[in-house]
Amino acid sequence: IYPKLVKVNPYLDDTCREQQVNDGWFKNIDEVPKSAITITIPGLLLAPYVFGTVPGVTKSKIVKECLEGPISLDCPASILRLHKCSKLFLDDDSAALLEFK
């Protein structure tokens, strides 16, 4: 049996929806869909190369959790630390909370 590569997240929380507005994808929260399609962890790990770009201070907390916290489902992107060829590009703001620079 093959793992699902994508799934529907039936309920996006307000933090996620507000991020979409803050990132400029939508004019206001009322325009942001309440559900979305997302890639699964198995789907992400199947990619031969994974590149991420994380700009801005609003991402600094999650970047710290992803790179310095435990690898867990609480921070799905943390699994990329085990990927053979993943690269993460940060700016000074998104890297501001990291212990290592």
C-alpha positions as CSV (number, residue, x, y, z in Angstrom):
1,I,0.0,0.0,0.0
2,Y,1.3,3.4,-0.9
3,P,1.2,6.4,1.5
4,K,-0.9,9.3,0.5
5,L,1.1,12.1,-1.0
6,V,-1.3,14.9,-0.3
7,K,-4.3,15.3,2.0
8,V,-7.1,17.8,2.7
9,N,-6.7,19.7,5.9
10,P,-10.4,20.3,6.6
11,Y,-9.8,23.1,9.2
12,L,-7.1,25.7,9.0
13,D,-6.7,27.4,12.3
14,D,-6.8,31.2,12.6
15,T,-3.0,31.5,13.0
16,C,-2.5,29.7,9.7
17,R,-5.2,31.8,8.0
18,E,-3.8,35.1,9.4
19,Q,-0.4,34.1,8.1
20,Q,-1.8,33.9,4.6
21,V,-3.0,37.5,4.9
22,N,0.2,38.7,6.5
23,D,2.2,37.1,3.7
24,G,0.1,39.0,1.1
25,W,-1.7,36.1,-0.5
26,F,-5.1,37.4,0.6
27,K,-6.5,40.9,1.4
28,N,-8.2,39.9,4.6
29,I,-9.0,36.8,6.6
30,D,-12.5,36.4,5.1
31,E,-10.9,35.7,1.7
32,V,-8.7,32.8,3.1
33,P,-10.2,29.4,2.6
34,K,-11.0,27.4,5.7
35,S,-9.5,24.2,4.3
36,A,-6.6,23.4,2.1
37,I,-4.7,20.7,0.4
38,T,-1.3,19.9,1.9
39,I,1.6,17.6,1.2
40,T,2.0,14.7,3.6
41,I,5.3,13.9,5.4
42,P,5.8,10.7,3.3
43,G,5.1,12.8,0.2
44,L,7.7,15.4,1.2
45,L,10.3,12.8,2.0
46,L,9.9,11.1,-1.4
47,A,11.1,14.3,-3.2
48,P,14.8,13.8,-4.3
49,Y,15.5,17.5,-3.4
50,V,13.7,19.8,-1.0
51,F,14.3,23.5,-0.9
52,G,12.7,26.0,1.5
53,T,12.9,29.7,1.7
54,V,11.8,31.3,5.0
55,P,11.8,35.1,5.0
56,G,10.8,37.4,7.9
57,V,10.7,37.7,11.6
58,T,7.2,36.2,11.8
59,K,8.8,32.8,10.9
60,S,11.6,33.0,13.5
61,K,9.8,31.0,16.2
62,I,8.8,28.1,13.9
63,V,12.3,28.1,12.3
64,K,13.8,27.6,15.8
65,E,11.4,24.8,16.6
66,C,12.1,23.2,13.2
67,L,15.9,23.2,13.5
68,E,16.6,23.1,17.2
69,G,13.5,21.3,18.7
70,P,12.8,17.6,18.6
71,I,11.8,15.9,15.3
72,S,8.1,15.4,15.9
73,L,4.6,15.7,14.4
74,D,4.2,18.9,16.4
75,C,6.6,20.5,13.9
76,P,6.2,18.5,10.7
77,A,9.0,20.3,8.8
78,S,11.5,19.1,11.4
79,I,11.5,15.8,9.6
80,L,13.5,17.5,6.8
81,R,16.6,17.3,9.1
82,L,16.6,13.6,8.1
83,H,16.2,14.2,4.4
84,K,19.4,13.4,2.3
85,C,19.2,16.5,0.3
86,S,17.2,19.4,1.8
87,K,18.3,23.0,1.9
88,L,16.8,25.8,3.9
89,F,17.4,29.4,3.1
90,L,16.9,31.9,5.9
91,D,17.3,35.7,6.2
92,D,18.6,37.4,9.3
93,D,15.1,37.9,10.7
94,S,13.8,34.3,10.3
95,A,17.1,33.0,11.8
96,A,17.1,35.6,14.7
97,L,16.2,33.1,17.5
98,L,18.6,30.3,16.5
99,E,21.3,29.4,19.0
100,F,23.7,28.6,16.2
101,K,24.3,31.1,13.5
